Amino acid sequence: MNGLSGKIRKHIYFSGRVQGVGFRYRARYLAQHYGLTGWVKNLWDDRVEMEVQGEEAAIDALIIGMEQGHFIEISCMEAEMCPVCPDEAGFHIIA
């Protein structure tokens, strides 16, 4: 993992007003802006699930940017570290 210096990966569940408010599209925009990779998708229980990978400061900036969305209200965020995916490219919305 030395070739991935500084990269981490987080698996995050977001609760609150996170569906029907542009959450996934804002996540993709911010991830691309900060050079992050991963994916985001809506869940059946009104939460949003995301895996995001990159520099920790960039992931923190993405989360702060998500909380500043006009219609987005994050009431709970559950995050855990997970293994880095070395060959991942881009950030995708999963339907």
N, C-alpha and C positions, 0 to 999 in steps of 0.2 A: 504494500500500500504506500510505499514511499513516493511513488510517482503521482500520488493524489494528494500531495502535501496540502494540508489545511482544509481539505474537503470533508464535509460531513453530510449525512442524509438523515432527514427527520420524517417520520410518519405521523401525520397530524389529523385529528378529527375536530371539526369546527361545529359548534351548535349556536343557535340563535336565529336571527333573520339572515340566513345565508343561502337560501334558494329563491330563485325568481327575482334576484336583485343584481345580477351581473357579477356575482362572486367569482365564478370560474373564469370568465373572460378577463376580469381585473387581475386575477392570479396569474393567468398566462401572460398578460401584458407586463406585469411587474417582474415576473420570473425572467422574461426575455430581456427586460431592461437591466436587471442585475446579473445576467449571465448564468442563471440557475437552470437546472434540468429537473425533470420529474413529470408528474401528472396530477390531475385533479378530477374528481367526479362527485356527482350528487348521489346520496344514498336514499333508500326508501323511507328512512325514518326522519327525514328533513335535515339531516346533518350533511356536511360536505367532508369528504376524505381527500387527503393530499399526501403525496410523497414528494419531497423537494430536496435537492442536492446542490451543494456548492459551499462557498465560504460561509462560516457562521454569521458574520456581520451582514452579509447580503441576505441570508435567510431571515435574520431579525428585521432588516429593512423591509423585506417583502411583507412580513406579518404586520409591521407598523402601517405600511401602505394599505393593507387590506382593512385594517381597523378604521382608516380614514375615508373609506368608500362612503358615498352619500347616503345610500339606502341600506348598507350592510351594518348589522349589529351583531357582533360576536359576543355571546354571553358565556361561552365556555370553550376552552381549547385544551385538548388532551394530546400531548406530544411525547414521542419516544424516539430515541436514536435507533437507527437500523443500518445494516451494512451498505456501504457505498457501492454503486453500480458503475464500474470503471468505463464501460463502453457506451453509456447512455448519452444520447444527443437530443437536445430540444426539451421543451416543456409542452405537454399535450393535455387537451381536454378529452376525457373519456366519456362517451355518451352513455 
